Each structure stands twice: as structure tokens, then as C-alpha cells.
Amino acid sequence: MLNFNILDILAEWSDEFNSSLITNNPLCVAIFTIDKKLVFATPAMSSLFKGDPTQSFIHPTFDKLLQSDNSIPLIFEGYLTLGDYSSINASIFVQVYLKGNKILVIGGTNTVQLLEQNATMHELNREINNLQRQLIKRKYELENTLKKLSDTNEQLTHLNATKDKFFSIISHDLRIPFNTLLGFSELLLKNASKNTPEKVQKYAESINNTSKHTFAMLENLLEWSKLQSGKLIPNKIKTNPSDLIFEVNSLCEPMALSKNINIHILTTGNESILVDREMIKTVLRNLVTNAIKFTYPQGILTIETQSINGNIEFLVSDTGIGIELDYLDKIFSIESKLSNIGTANEPSTGLGLILCKEFVELNGGKIWVESTICKGSVFKFTIPIIQTE
């Protein structure tokens, strides 16, 4: 690098230096008299003053600078803090000169200071990023905890509904048929010698019908309790859908005939399915007996199957009383309060449909219902067809 005399440079560029001295924002210059009057200040320096310029000297104070050793013009070199005690202050690196009755303060932010500030800002940004990551992690953990609490609350709600349903069946729905059995049996016992054969037959029929209903209810209750305890595991075997329908029809046909209800069977989808036979028979039996229960005498009931989108779709349709729209979405739920009386005053707990949903889903299918008041209902469920390679 060529050597130049700084005085020559200053002389050659005096106008430019003067202009930059006044307009250059990073350059902080101020001149004071020793009696604390401001003579000159650049805009950058003026922006750091708060009120009285000499009172803005926080560290060192203006009075302390005046007390400095003045044997040489440079009385201070280092960081000068400017501002006031009630707001944010600024520190700049300065040289302070004393000449005659004037003090020159000149400085700004040097490279080392900038590097230190950048390093500090970088460290602060890194800490902020770490805090943000920790907050995101805590937020995620909190959301997971809230979800678990929500799931637990849903399980508790379901368990409470299950418990209420269980006690309702025990305390009410089972008590009624047993009272009927006790009542008719007492009548037979007390009037054994007086009753005509016709009356005995009538009582016997009532006892028989009530016993069948109570037995079916107990079967559903036992199956349901096994489901709740997790002890019921499906034993799936290859099965023809038509076989299940005809077996269930043979069980339910006497009940239909007693109400003069005709059962039609239509099986167009007969691909094999992999199911627990007893579970699906329980589903069909519940759907068919419900259809008979809620269909008027001389009505029609249809059981059919069809192959749709890789599934066998079972349909049990009736010409019965139908189901109100408000109940359609929750008819398979334990929380449902639907428990209607059949067209011949047959009692119902609503437990059978809950079992149907559980059993269908355990066998990989779905169940739903379509219904119109006073026209009838169609209960449908699907079971996947066995795929052949």
C-alpha cells in the first residue's frame, strides 16, 4: 500500500471530510465548552441526547471527564454511555479531547463492537429458536395430553352409559317378564282344579312366549357382557351367506307365523365370506325378530343378500312402524334411549341392535338403517367377500 501524509489527504479532501462529518449518521461528534455549553453536534450524536446534552453523559459523566488528567489532549478513550436512567441507553466507542476551553467528543460504533453485538444477537436468536422449539414440543405434548383426556372422558361416558344400560335391563326389563311369569304361574297354581283346558292353554302360551323373550334377552345380555370384558373373540370360518339366512329363518318363522307375517328370502350374492357364524346368526336373528316385532299382522318381511363392491350386503326389510329420523344416527349406540313396544305389545330393550353393531364390526363390516315412519325400515350390513387369487 502506498504511503500518504494524512495532513495532505485532509487538505486535499477537506470539503468532503467536512460534509461527511455533518451528514454521516454513524459518526458521532460533539463539541462542548468547559462550562457545559454545546457548540456543535452531528445528527447522530444529537439523537443520543435526552434533554440537557451534558446530563446525557451517564458513564462516564461530563463532570468526571472534566476532572480527567489534561496533561495531554486525549483525556478519555473507551465506551461512553449516553441517554437517561429511565429509558434505553446507547454505548459508543469515543475519544474525548480537551483543548483550551473546549471538549471534543468523536466516535461511533467500531468494528469490534459490531462483531460483539452481532455475536450477542446471534446467541440471542439461537436461544429464542431453542425456546420456540421447546414451546412447540410442550404445545405438542399438551395437545396429546388433552387428546388423551378427551379420549378418557369419552370412554368414561361410554362406560357410564353401559353401566346405566346394564342396570336398566336388570332392574326393569328383566323384572317385567319375570313378573309376568310369576303372575301366570300363580294363576295356574291357585286355580289348577278350576281352570278350563282353554284357559290353561292360554296361560301356557303366555308363559311360553314370555320365557322365549326373556331367554333371548338373557342371551343378548350374556353376549354383551362378554364383549365388554373382551372375552368374546370371533372364530371366523368360510361360510355361505344363504346358509346363515335359512338357519335364522327356521328359528324365526314360528314367531312370524303367529302374527301372520310372510317372510320372503332373496339371495343373489352367494360368494363365500369369512365370519364367526354364531355372531352373524345373532345379528340376523336380532334384525329379523325386531322386524317381526315392529310389523303389523299380515305384513311382509324380506331377507336378502347381494354382492356390492367386494362385499356381501345383507338386507332385512319390513313393512312396520318405522323409526323416527332423530333416532336413526344413534340407534346402534349404547347411549340411545330407544326402546319401543312391538305391534303386539312385545317388550324391547334396544340391546340387540347394539350387539348387532359390535358383531358386524368384529367381522369387518358396517351396519346402518334406512326408515320411513309408518312405511317400514331396512336394516343393512356388509361383510367382505373372500378374495380369490
C-alpha positions as a Markdown table, in Angstrom:
| # | Residue | x | y | z |
|---|---|---|---|---|
| 1 | Met | 0.0 | 0.0 | 0.0 |
| 2 | Leu | 1.3 | 3.5 | -0.9 |
| 3 | Asn | 2.2 | 5.8 | 2.0 |
| 4 | Phe | 0.4 | 9.2 | 2.0 |
| 5 | Asn | 0.7 | 12.0 | 4.6 |
| 6 | Ile | -2.6 | 12.3 | 6.4 |
| 7 | Leu | -2.3 | 16.0 | 6.5 |
| 8 | Asp | -2.0 | 16.2 | 2.7 |
| 9 | Ile | -5.1 | 13.9 | 2.5 |
| 10 | Leu | -7.1 | 16.1 | 4.9 |
| 11 | Ala | -6.0 | 19.2 | 3.0 |
| 12 | Glu | -7.0 | 17.7 | -0.4 |
| 13 | Trp | -10.3 | 16.3 | 0.8 |
| 14 | Ser | -11.2 | 18.9 | 3.4 |
| 15 | Asp | -14.6 | 19.8 | 1.8 |
| 16 | Glu | -15.6 | 16.1 | 1.6 |
| 17 | Phe | -14.5 | 15.4 | 5.2 |
| 18 | Asn | -16.5 | 18.4 | 6.4 |
| 19 | Ser | -19.6 | 17.2 | 4.5 |
| 20 | Ser | -19.3 | 13.7 | 5.8 |
| 21 | Leu | -18.7 | 14.9 | 9.3 |
| 22 | Ile | -22.0 | 16.6 | 9.3 |
| 23 | Thr | -24.1 | 14.2 | 7.3 |
| 24 | Asn | -22.6 | 10.8 | 8.1 |
| 25 | Asn | -25.1 | 9.1 | 10.5 |
| 26 | Pro | -22.7 | 6.6 | 12.1 |
| 27 | Leu | -20.2 | 9.3 | 13.0 |
| 28 | Cys | -20.9 | 10.9 | 16.4 |
| 29 | Val | -19.2 | 14.2 | 17.0 |
| 30 | Ala | -19.9 | 16.9 | 19.6 |
| 31 | Ile | -18.1 | 20.0 | 20.9 |
| 32 | Phe | -18.7 | 21.5 | 24.3 |
| 33 | Thr | -17.3 | 24.3 | 26.3 |
| 34 | Ile | -15.9 | 23.5 | 29.7 |
| 35 | Asp | -18.9 | 25.4 | 31.2 |
| 36 | Lys | -21.2 | 22.7 | 29.6 |
| 37 | Lys | -22.5 | 24.5 | 26.6 |
| 38 | Leu | -23.0 | 22.6 | 23.4 |
| 39 | Val | -21.2 | 24.2 | 20.5 |
| 40 | Phe | -21.7 | 21.6 | 17.7 |
| 41 | Ala | -23.2 | 18.1 | 17.3 |
| 42 | Thr | -23.7 | 15.8 | 14.4 |
| 43 | Pro | -27.3 | 14.4 | 13.8 |
| 44 | Ala | -26.1 | 11.0 | 15.0 |
| 45 | Met | -24.8 | 12.5 | 18.3 |
| 46 | Ser | -27.8 | 14.7 | 18.8 |
| 47 | Ser | -30.1 | 11.6 | 18.5 |
| 48 | Leu | -28.4 | 10.1 | 21.6 |
| 49 | Phe | -29.0 | 13.1 | 23.9 |
| 50 | Lys | -32.0 | 13.1 | 26.2 |
| 51 | Gly | -32.8 | 16.6 | 27.4 |
| 52 | Asp | -29.7 | 18.5 | 28.5 |
| 53 | Pro | -26.8 | 17.2 | 26.4 |
| 54 | Thr | -24.2 | 17.2 | 29.2 |
| 55 | Gln | -26.7 | 15.5 | 31.6 |
| 56 | Ser | -27.0 | 12.7 | 28.9 |
| 57 | Phe | -23.5 | 11.6 | 29.8 |
| 58 | Ile | -24.2 | 8.6 | 32.1 |
| 59 | His | -20.8 | 6.8 | 32.1 |
| 60 | Pro | -18.5 | 8.5 | 32.4 |
| 61 | Thr | -20.4 | 11.7 | 33.4 |
| 62 | Phe | -19.5 | 15.0 | 31.9 |
| 63 | Asp | -18.2 | 16.2 | 35.3 |
| 64 | Lys | -15.9 | 13.2 | 35.5 |
| 65 | Leu | -14.5 | 13.9 | 32.1 |
| 66 | Leu | -13.7 | 17.5 | 33.2 |
| 67 | Gln | -11.8 | 16.1 | 36.1 |
| 68 | Ser | -9.6 | 13.9 | 33.9 |
| 69 | Asp | -5.8 | 14.4 | 33.5 |
| 70 | Asn | -5.4 | 17.2 | 31.0 |
| 71 | Ser | -1.7 | 17.0 | 30.5 |
| 72 | Ile | -2.4 | 15.5 | 27.1 |
| 73 | Pro | -5.3 | 16.4 | 24.7 |
| 74 | Leu | -6.8 | 12.9 | 24.8 |
| 75 | Ile | -8.5 | 12.8 | 28.2 |
| 76 | Phe | -10.7 | 9.6 | 27.6 |
| 77 | Glu | -10.8 | 6.7 | 25.2 |
| 78 | Gly | -13.4 | 3.9 | 25.6 |
| 79 | Tyr | -17.1 | 3.3 | 25.7 |
| 80 | Leu | -19.4 | 6.2 | 26.5 |
| 81 | Thr | -22.9 | 5.6 | 27.6 |
| 82 | Leu | -25.5 | 8.2 | 26.7 |
| 83 | Gly | -29.2 | 8.6 | 27.4 |
| 84 | Asp | -31.0 | 8.8 | 30.7 |
| 85 | Tyr | -31.8 | 6.4 | 33.6 |
| 86 | Ser | -35.5 | 5.9 | 32.7 |
| 87 | Ser | -35.1 | 4.7 | 29.1 |
| 88 | Ile | -32.9 | 2.5 | 26.9 |
| 89 | Asn | -29.3 | 3.9 | 26.7 |
| 90 | Ala | -26.7 | 3.6 | 24.0 |
| 91 | Ser | -23.0 | 3.0 | 24.2 |
| 92 | Ile | -20.5 | 4.1 | 21.6 |
| 93 | Phe | -16.7 | 4.0 | 21.4 |
| 94 | Val | -15.3 | 7.5 | 21.6 |
| 95 | Gln | -12.2 | 9.6 | 22.0 |
| 96 | Val | -12.6 | 12.8 | 24.1 |
| 97 | Tyr | -10.1 | 15.6 | 23.6 |
| 98 | Leu | -9.6 | 18.7 | 25.8 |
| 99 | Lys | -8.1 | 21.8 | 24.1 |
| 100 | Gly | -8.3 | 25.2 | 25.7 |
| 101 | Asn | -11.8 | 25.7 | 26.9 |
| 102 | Lys | -13.4 | 23.2 | 24.6 |
| 103 | Ile | -14.0 | 19.5 | 24.7 |
| 104 | Leu | -14.3 | 17.4 | 21.5 |
| 105 | Val | -16.2 | 14.1 | 21.6 |
| 106 | Ile | -15.8 | 11.9 | 18.5 |
| 107 | Gly | -16.6 | 8.3 | 17.9 |
| 108 | Gly | -19.2 | 5.8 | 16.9 |
| 109 | Thr | -19.7 | 2.1 | 16.7 |
| 110 | Asn | -16.4 | 0.4 | 15.9 |
| 111 | Thr | -15.9 | -2.9 | 14.1 |
| 112 | Val | -15.1 | -4.9 | 17.2 |
| 113 | Gln | -18.3 | -3.6 | 18.9 |
| 114 | Leu | -20.3 | -4.5 | 15.8 |
| 115 | Leu | -18.9 | -8.0 | 15.9 |
| 116 | Glu | -19.6 | -8.4 | 19.6 |
| 117 | Gln | -23.1 | -7.1 | 19.1 |
| 118 | Asn | -23.6 | -9.5 | 16.1 |
| 119 | Ala | -22.3 | -12.4 | 18.2 |
| 120 | Thr | -24.6 | -11.4 | 21.1 |
| 121 | Met | -27.6 | -11.1 | 18.7 |
| 122 | His | -26.7 | -14.5 | 17.1 |
| 123 | Glu | -26.6 | -16.1 | 20.6 |
| 124 | Leu | -29.9 | -14.5 | 21.5 |
| 125 | Asn | -31.5 | -15.7 | 18.2 |
| 126 | Arg | -30.2 | -19.2 | 18.9 |
| 127 | Glu | -31.7 | -19.1 | 22.4 |
| 128 | Ile | -35.0 | -17.8 | 21.1 |
| 129 | Asn | -35.1 | -20.6 | 18.5 |
| 130 | Asn | -34.4 | -23.1 | 21.2 |
| 131 | Leu | -37.2 | -21.7 | 23.3 |
| 132 | Gln | -39.5 | -21.8 | 20.3 |
| 133 | Arg | -38.7 | -25.4 | 19.7 |
| 134 | Gln | -39.2 | -26.2 | 23.4 |
| 135 | Leu | -42.6 | -24.3 | 23.3 |
| 136 | Ile | -43.6 | -26.3 | 20.1 |
| 137 | Lys | -42.7 | -29.5 | 21.9 |
| 138 | Arg | -44.5 | -28.5 | 25.0 |
| 139 | Lys | -47.6 | -27.5 | 22.9 |
| 140 | Tyr | -47.5 | -30.9 | 21.1 |
| 141 | Glu | -47.2 | -32.7 | 24.5 |
| 142 | Leu | -50.1 | -30.6 | 25.9 |
| 143 | Glu | -52.2 | -31.3 | 22.8 |
| 144 | Asn | -51.5 | -35.1 | 23.2 |
| 145 | Thr | -52.4 | -34.9 | 26.9 |
| 146 | Leu | -55.6 | -33.1 | 26.1 |
| 147 | Lys | -56.5 | -35.6 | 23.4 |
| 148 | Lys | -55.8 | -38.5 | 25.9 |
| 149 | Leu | -58.0 | -36.7 | 28.5 |
| 150 | Ser | -60.7 | -36.3 | 25.8 |
| 151 | Asp | -60.5 | -40.0 | 24.8 |
| 152 | Thr | -60.6 | -41.0 | 28.5 |
| 153 | Asn | -63.7 | -38.8 | 29.0 |
| 154 | Glu | -65.4 | -40.5 | 26.0 |
| 155 | Gln | -64.5 | -43.9 | 27.4 |
| 156 | Leu | -65.9 | -42.9 | 30.8 |
| 157 | Thr | -69.1 | -41.6 | 29.2 |
| 158 | His | -69.4 | -44.8 | 27.3 |
| 159 | Leu | -68.8 | -46.9 | 30.4 |
| 160 | Asn | -71.3 | -44.9 | 32.4 |
| 161 | Ala | -73.9 | -45.4 | 29.6 |
| 162 | Thr | -73.0 | -49.1 | 29.6 |
| 163 | Lys | -73.4 | -49.4 | 33.3 |
| 164 | Asp | -76.7 | -47.4 | 33.2 |
| 165 | Lys | -78.0 | -49.7 | 30.4 |
| 166 | Phe | -77.0 | -52.8 | 32.3 |
| 167 | Phe | -78.8 | -51.8 | 35.5 |
| 168 | Ser | -81.8 | -50.7 | 33.4 |
| 169 | Ile | -82.1 | -54.1 | 31.9 |
| 170 | Ile | -81.5 | -55.9 | 35.3 |
| 171 | Ser | -83.9 | -53.7 | 37.3 |
| 172 | His | -86.6 | -53.0 | 34.8 |
| 173 | Asp | -86.6 | -55.0 | 31.5 |
| 174 | Leu | -85.9 | -58.4 | 33.2 |
| 175 | Arg | -88.2 | -57.7 | 36.1 |
| 176 | Ile | -91.3 | -57.2 | 33.9 |
| 177 | Pro | -91.1 | -60.6 | 32.1 |
| 178 | Phe | -90.4 | -62.4 | 35.4 |
| 179 | Asn | -93.4 | -60.7 | 37.0 |
| 180 | Thr | -95.5 | -62.0 | 34.0 |
| 181 | Leu | -94.1 | -65.5 | 34.5 |
| 182 | Leu | -94.8 | -65.4 | 38.2 |
| 183 | Gly | -98.3 | -64.0 | 37.7 |
| 184 | Phe | -99.4 | -66.6 | 35.2 |
| 185 | Ser | -97.8 | -69.5 | 37.1 |
| 186 | Glu | -99.5 | -68.4 | 40.3 |
| 187 | Leu | -102.9 | -68.2 | 38.5 |
| 188 | Leu | -102.3 | -71.8 | 37.2 |
| 189 | Leu | -101.3 | -73.0 | 40.7 |
| 190 | Lys | -104.2 | -71.4 | 42.6 |
| 191 | Asn | -106.8 | -72.3 | 40.1 |
| 192 | Ala | -105.5 | -75.7 | 38.9 |
| 193 | Ser | -108.7 | -77.5 | 39.5 |
| 194 | Lys | -111.0 | -74.7 | 38.3 |
| 195 | Asn | -109.3 | -73.7 | 35.0 |
| 196 | Thr | -110.7 | -75.0 | 31.7 |
| 197 | Pro | -108.3 | -76.6 | 29.2 |
| 198 | Glu | -108.6 | -73.4 | 27.1 |
| 199 | Lys | -107.6 | -71.2 | 30.0 |
| 200 | Val | -104.7 | -73.5 | 30.8 |
| 201 | Gln | -103.6 | -73.4 | 27.2 |
| 202 | Lys | -103.8 | -69.6 | 27.1 |
| 203 | Tyr | -101.7 | -69.2 | 30.3 |
| 204 | Ala | -99.3 | -71.8 | 29.0 |
| 205 | Glu | -98.9 | -69.8 | 25.7 |
| 206 | Ser | -98.3 | -66.6 | 27.6 |
| 207 | Ile | -95.7 | -68.3 | 29.9 |
| 208 | Asn | -94.0 | -69.9 | 26.9 |
| 209 | Asn | -93.9 | -66.6 | 24.9 |
| 210 | Thr | -92.6 | -64.6 | 27.9 |
| 211 | Ser | -90.0 | -67.3 | 28.6 |
| 212 | Lys | -88.7 | -67.2 | 25.0 |
| 213 | His | -88.4 | -63.5 | 25.1 |
| 214 | Thr | -86.7 | -63.5 | 28.4 |
| 215 | Phe | -84.3 | -66.2 | 27.3 |
| 216 | Ala | -83.4 | -64.3 | 24.1 |
| 217 | Met | -82.9 | -61.2 | 26.3 |
| 218 | Leu | -80.6 | -63.1 | 28.6 |
| 219 | Glu | -78.6 | -64.5 | 25.7 |
| 220 | Asn | -78.1 | -61.0 | 24.4 |
| 221 | Leu | -77.1 | -59.7 | 27.8 |
| 222 | Leu | -74.6 | -62.5 | 28.3 |
| 223 | Glu | -73.1 | -61.9 | 24.8 |
| 224 | Trp | -72.9 | -58.2 | 25.5 |
| 225 | Ser | -71.2 | -58.7 | 28.9 |
| 226 | Lys | -68.6 | -60.9 | 27.2 |
| 227 | Leu | -68.0 | -58.2 | 24.6 |
| 228 | Gln | -67.5 | -55.6 | 27.4 |
| 229 | Ser | -65.0 | -57.8 | 29.2 |
| 230 | Gly | -63.1 | -58.5 | 26.0 |
| 231 | Lys | -63.6 | -62.3 | 26.3 |
| 232 | Leu | -65.6 | -62.7 | 23.1 |
| 233 | Ile | -63.2 | -63.3 | 20.2 |
| 234 | Pro | -64.6 | -64.1 | 16.7 |
| 235 | Asn | -63.9 | -67.6 | 15.4 |
| 236 | Lys | -64.0 | -66.9 | 11.6 |
| 237 | Ile | -64.7 | -69.7 | 9.1 |
| 238 | Lys | -65.5 | -69.8 | 5.4 |
| 239 | Thr | -69.3 | -69.5 | 5.1 |
| 240 | Asn | -72.1 | -69.3 | 2.5 |
| 241 | Pro | -74.4 | -66.3 | 3.3 |
| 242 | Ser | -77.5 | -68.3 | 2.2 |
| 243 | Asp | -76.9 | -71.0 | 4.8 |
| 244 | Leu | -76.9 | -68.4 | 7.6 |
| 245 | Ile | -80.2 | -66.9 | 6.3 |
| 246 | Phe | -82.0 | -70.2 | 6.1 |
| 247 | Glu | -80.9 | -71.2 | 9.5 |
| 248 | Val | -82.1 | -68.0 | 11.1 |
| 249 | Asn | -85.3 | -68.2 | 9.1 |
| 250 | Ser | -86.1 | -71.6 | 10.5 |
| 251 | Leu | -85.7 | -70.2 | 14.1 |
| 252 | Cys | -87.8 | -67.0 | 13.5 |
| 253 | Glu | -90.5 | -68.4 | 11.2 |
| 254 | Pro | -92.8 | -69.6 | 14.0 |
| 255 | Met | -92.8 | -66.1 | 15.5 |
| 256 | Ala | -93.7 | -64.6 | 12.1 |
| 257 | Leu | -96.5 | -67.1 | 11.6 |
| 258 | Ser | -98.0 | -66.2 | 15.0 |
| 259 | Lys | -98.6 | -62.7 | 13.6 |
| 260 | Asn | -99.4 | -63.9 | 10.0 |
| 261 | Ile | -96.3 | -62.2 | 8.7 |
| 262 | Asn | -94.8 | -63.6 | 5.4 |
| 263 | Ile | -91.0 | -63.9 | 5.2 |
| 264 | His | -89.5 | -63.6 | 1.7 |
| 265 | Ile | -85.9 | -64.7 | 1.1 |
| 266 | Leu | -83.9 | -63.4 | -1.9 |
| 267 | Thr | -80.3 | -64.4 | -2.1 |
| 268 | Thr | -78.4 | -63.1 | -5.2 |
| 269 | Gly | -75.0 | -62.7 | -3.7 |
| 270 | Asn | -73.6 | -66.1 | -2.6 |
| 271 | Glu | -69.8 | -65.6 | -2.7 |
| 272 | Ser | -68.1 | -67.0 | 0.4 |
| 273 | Ile | -67.4 | -64.8 | 3.4 |
| 274 | Leu | -65.1 | -65.4 | 6.4 |
| 275 | Val | -67.1 | -64.8 | 9.6 |
| 276 | Asp | -67.9 | -66.1 | 13.0 |
| 277 | Arg | -71.1 | -67.9 | 12.1 |
| 278 | Glu | -72.8 | -67.6 | 15.5 |
| 279 | Met | -72.1 | -63.9 | 15.7 |
| 280 | Ile | -73.6 | -63.2 | 12.2 |
| 281 | Lys | -76.6 | -65.5 | 13.0 |
| 282 | Thr | -77.1 | -63.4 | 16.2 |
| 283 | Val | -77.1 | -60.3 | 14.1 |
| 284 | Leu | -79.6 | -61.7 | 11.6 |
| 285 | Arg | -81.8 | -63.2 | 14.4 |
| 286 | Asn | -82.0 | -59.8 | 16.2 |
| 287 | Leu | -82.8 | -57.9 | 13.0 |
| 288 | Val | -85.4 | -60.4 | 11.9 |
| 289 | Thr | -87.1 | -60.7 | 15.3 |
| 290 | Asn | -87.1 | -56.9 | 15.6 |
| 291 | Ala | -88.7 | -56.7 | 12.1 |
| 292 | Ile | -91.4 | -59.2 | 13.2 |
| 293 | Lys | -91.9 | -57.3 | 16.5 |
| 294 | Phe | -92.5 | -54.0 | 14.8 |
| 295 | Thr | -94.5 | -55.2 | 11.8 |
| 296 | Tyr | -98.3 | -55.4 | 12.0 |
| 297 | Pro | -100.1 | -58.7 | 11.3 |
| 298 | Gln | -100.4 | -59.6 | 7.6 |
| 299 | Gly | -97.2 | -57.6 | 7.0 |
| 300 | Ile | -94.3 | -58.6 | 4.8 |
| 301 | Leu | -90.7 | -59.2 | 5.8 |
| 302 | Thr | -87.8 | -59.7 | 3.3 |
| 303 | Ile | -84.3 | -61.1 | 3.9 |
| 304 | Glu | -81.9 | -60.8 | 1.0 |
| 305 | Thr | -78.3 | -60.6 | 0.0 |
| 306 | Gln | -76.5 | -59.0 | -2.9 |
| 307 | Ser | -72.9 | -58.6 | -4.0 |
| 308 | Ile | -71.7 | -55.0 | -4.0 |
| 309 | Asn | -68.2 | -53.6 | -4.3 |
| 310 | Gly | -66.4 | -56.7 | -2.9 |
| 311 | Asn | -68.9 | -57.1 | 0.0 |
| 312 | Ile | -72.0 | -59.2 | 0.6 |
| 313 | Glu | -74.7 | -56.8 | 1.7 |
| 314 | Phe | -77.4 | -58.3 | 3.9 |
| 315 | Leu | -80.8 | -56.6 | 4.0 |
| 316 | Val | -83.7 | -57.1 | 6.4 |
| 317 | Ser | -86.7 | -55.0 | 5.4 |
| 318 | Asp | -90.2 | -54.8 | 6.9 |
| 319 | Thr | -93.5 | -53.0 | 6.4 |
| 320 | Gly | -93.6 | -52.0 | 10.1 |
| 321 | Ile | -94.0 | -48.8 | 12.1 |
| 322 | Gly | -90.7 | -47.3 | 11.1 |
| 323 | Ile | -88.2 | -45.3 | 13.1 |
| 324 | Glu | -88.2 | -41.6 | 13.8 |
| 325 | Leu | -85.4 | -39.6 | 12.0 |
| 326 | Asp | -83.9 | -38.3 | 15.3 |
| 327 | Tyr | -83.1 | -41.9 | 16.3 |
| 328 | Leu | -81.5 | -43.2 | 13.1 |
| 329 | Asp | -78.0 | -41.9 | 13.8 |
| 330 | Lys | -77.9 | -43.2 | 17.4 |
| 331 | Ile | -80.0 | -46.4 | 17.2 |
| 332 | Phe | -76.9 | -48.6 | 17.4 |
| 333 | Ser | -75.4 | -46.6 | 20.3 |
| 334 | Ile | -75.4 | -47.6 | 24.0 |
| 335 | Glu | -76.5 | -44.1 | 24.8 |
| 336 | Ser | -79.7 | -44.5 | 22.8 |
| 337 | Lys | -82.9 | -44.4 | 24.8 |
| 338 | Leu | -85.0 | -46.0 | 22.1 |
| 339 | Ser | -86.9 | -49.0 | 23.5 |
| 340 | Asn | -90.3 | -49.2 | 21.8 |
| 341 | Ile | -93.1 | -51.7 | 22.3 |
| 342 | Gly | -93.9 | -54.0 | 19.4 |
| 343 | Thr | -97.2 | -54.0 | 17.4 |
| 344 | Ala | -98.4 | -56.9 | 19.7 |
| 345 | Asn | -97.1 | -55.2 | 22.8 |
| 346 | Glu | -93.8 | -57.1 | 22.7 |
| 347 | Pro | -91.2 | -55.6 | 25.0 |
| 348 | Ser | -87.8 | -54.4 | 23.8 |
| 349 | Thr | -84.6 | -53.3 | 25.5 |
| 350 | Gly | -82.7 | -51.9 | 22.4 |
| 351 | Leu | -79.7 | -54.1 | 23.4 |
| 352 | Gly | -80.0 | -56.3 | 20.4 |
| 353 | Leu | -79.1 | -53.5 | 17.9 |
| 354 | Ile | -76.0 | -52.6 | 20.0 |
| 355 | Leu | -74.9 | -56.3 | 19.8 |
| 356 | Cys | -75.5 | -56.2 | 16.0 |
| 357 | Lys | -73.2 | -53.3 | 15.5 |
| 358 | Glu | -70.4 | -54.8 | 17.7 |
| 359 | Phe | -70.7 | -58.2 | 16.0 |
| 360 | Val | -70.7 | -56.8 | 12.4 |
| 361 | Glu | -67.7 | -54.6 | 13.1 |
| 362 | Leu | -65.8 | -57.6 | 14.7 |
| 363 | Asn | -66.3 | -59.4 | 11.4 |
| 364 | Gly | -65.0 | -56.5 | 9.3 |
| 365 | Gly | -68.3 | -55.0 | 8.2 |
| 366 | Lys | -70.6 | -52.0 | 8.7 |
| 367 | Ile | -74.2 | -51.7 | 9.6 |
| 368 | Trp | -76.8 | -48.9 | 9.1 |
| 369 | Val | -80.6 | -48.4 | 8.8 |
| 370 | Glu | -83.0 | -46.6 | 6.4 |
| 371 | Ser | -86.5 | -46.0 | 7.6 |
| 372 | Thr | -89.8 | -44.1 | 7.0 |
| 373 | Ile | -92.4 | -43.7 | 9.7 |
| 374 | Cys | -95.5 | -45.9 | 9.1 |
| 375 | Lys | -93.9 | -47.5 | 6.0 |
| 376 | Gly | -91.1 | -49.6 | 7.4 |
| 377 | Ser | -87.4 | -50.0 | 7.9 |
| 378 | Val | -84.5 | -51.6 | 6.0 |
| 379 | Phe | -81.5 | -52.7 | 8.1 |
| 380 | Lys | -78.4 | -53.3 | 6.1 |
| 381 | Phe | -74.9 | -54.6 | 6.9 |
| 382 | Thr | -71.9 | -55.6 | 4.9 |
| 383 | Ile | -69.3 | -58.4 | 5.2 |
| 384 | Pro | -66.2 | -58.6 | 2.9 |
| 385 | Ile | -66.2 | -61.3 | 0.3 |
| 386 | Ile | -63.3 | -63.7 | 0.4 |
| 387 | Gln | -60.9 | -62.7 | -2.3 |
| 388 | Thr | -59.7 | -65.5 | -4.6 |
| 389 | Glu | -56.3 | -65.2 | -6.1 |
